[in-house]
């Protein structure tokens, strides 16, 4: 009788041990899938990775930002409505920056003379200049 109880307990311990690694593997697999899903951007979207501001000069603030984009075919990272966005690649190649609508609705857009960027002029006279490196 004692031997039959030991066999029953061995069977329970074995089945519990077999289920435990499968549960652990499922938890690890779910964690990996969540990390991969959360780390990827949806097609056609951008996110700001870094944003540095330097206000050491009087009446002037220099801001530099780095964005990460997942653009569709024929698109490239650019700026729309003062935010990073995917824009048509021909805009960037031709340096017609104002075509990507980089300024806010109430601002006017002007190309810099050497086409290295653009200016957004607000109604109150404040000007934001953006250069592309």
C-alpha positions in Angstrom: 0.0 0.0 0.0 2.8 2.4 0.8 4.4 1.7 -2.6 1.1 2.7 -4.4 0.9 6.0 -2.4 4.5 6.8 -3.4 3.6 6.1 -7.1 0.6 8.4 -6.9 2.7 11.2 -5.3 5.4 10.7 -7.9 2.9 11.1 -10.6 1.5 14.3 -9.1 5.0 15.8 -8.6 5.9 14.9 -12.2 2.8 16.4 -13.7 3.2 19.5 -11.6 6.8 19.8 -12.7 5.8 19.4 -16.3 3.2 22.1 -16.1 5.4 24.6 -14.3 8.0 25.1 -17.0 5.3 25.4 -19.6 3.8 28.2 -17.5 7.2 29.8 -17.1 7.8 29.6 -20.8 4.4 31.1 -21.6 5.2 34.0 -19.2 8.6 34.6 -20.8 7.1 34.5 -24.3 4.3 36.9 -23.3 6.9 39.3 -21.8 9.0 39.2 -24.9 6.0 39.9 -27.2 5.0 42.9 -25.0 8.5 44.3 -25.2 8.7 43.9 -28.9 5.2 45.4 -29.4 5.7 48.4 -27.2 9.2 49.1 -28.6 7.9 49.4 -32.2 6.2 52.4 -33.8 3.1 52.1 -35.9 3.8 52.7 -39.6 3.7 56.4 -40.5 4.3 57.7 -37.0 7.1 59.4 -35.1 8.2 60.0 -31.5 10.6 62.5 -29.9 13.6 60.6 -28.5 15.6 63.6 -27.1 14.8 67.3 -26.7 17.6 69.7 -25.6 17.0 73.4 -24.9 19.7 76.1 -24.5 18.4 79.5 -23.3 21.9 80.9 -22.4 21.7 83.6 -25.1 19.5 86.6 -24.4 16.2 86.8 -26.3 17.1 83.5 -28.0 16.4 79.8 -27.2 18.1 77.1 -29.2 16.3 73.8 -29.1 17.5 70.5 -30.7 15.3 67.4 -30.9 15.9 63.9 -32.2 12.9 61.9 -33.4 12.5 58.3 -34.3 10.1 57.6 -37.2 8.6 54.5 -38.8 7.7 55.9 -42.2 6.0 54.2 -45.1 7.6 53.7 -48.5 8.1 57.0 -50.2 8.1 58.9 -46.9 10.9 60.3 -44.8 11.1 61.9 -41.4 10.1 65.6 -41.4 8.0 68.1 -39.5 4.3 68.9 -39.7 2.6 71.4 -37.4 5.7 71.8 -35.4 5.9 68.1 -34.6 7.9 65.3 -36.1 6.0 63.4 -38.8 6.5 61.3 -41.9 6.4 63.4 -45.1 6.8 62.7 -48.8 10.4 62.1 -49.6 10.3 64.5 -52.6 9.8 67.5 -50.2 13.0 66.7 -48.4 15.0 66.0 -51.6 13.9 69.2 -53.2 14.3 71.2 -50.0 10.8 72.7 -50.3 10.4 72.7 -46.6 7.2 74.8 -46.4 5.3 72.1 -48.4 5.4 69.8 -45.4 3.5 72.4 -43.4 6.1 72.7 -40.6 4.5 75.8 -38.9 1.4 76.1 -36.8 -1.9 77.2 -38.4 -1.4 80.9 -37.4 2.2 81.1 -38.5 3.7 82.0 -41.9 6.4 79.8 -43.4 9.4 81.2 -45.4 12.4 79.2 -46.8 15.8 80.3 -45.6 17.9 81.9 -48.5 20.2 78.9 -48.8 17.3 76.4 -48.4 18.9 74.9 -45.3 15.7 75.3 -43.3 12.7 77.5 -42.8 11.3 80.3 -40.6 7.9 80.3 -38.9 6.7 83.8 -38.2 4.0 84.3 -35.6 1.5 87.2 -35.8 3.1 89.0 -32.8 6.5 89.2 -34.6 8.2 86.2 -32.9 10.2 84.1 -35.4 11.2 80.4 -35.1 14.0 79.3 -37.4 14.7 75.7 -38.1 17.8 74.5 -39.9 18.3 71.0 -41.2 21.7 69.4 -40.8 
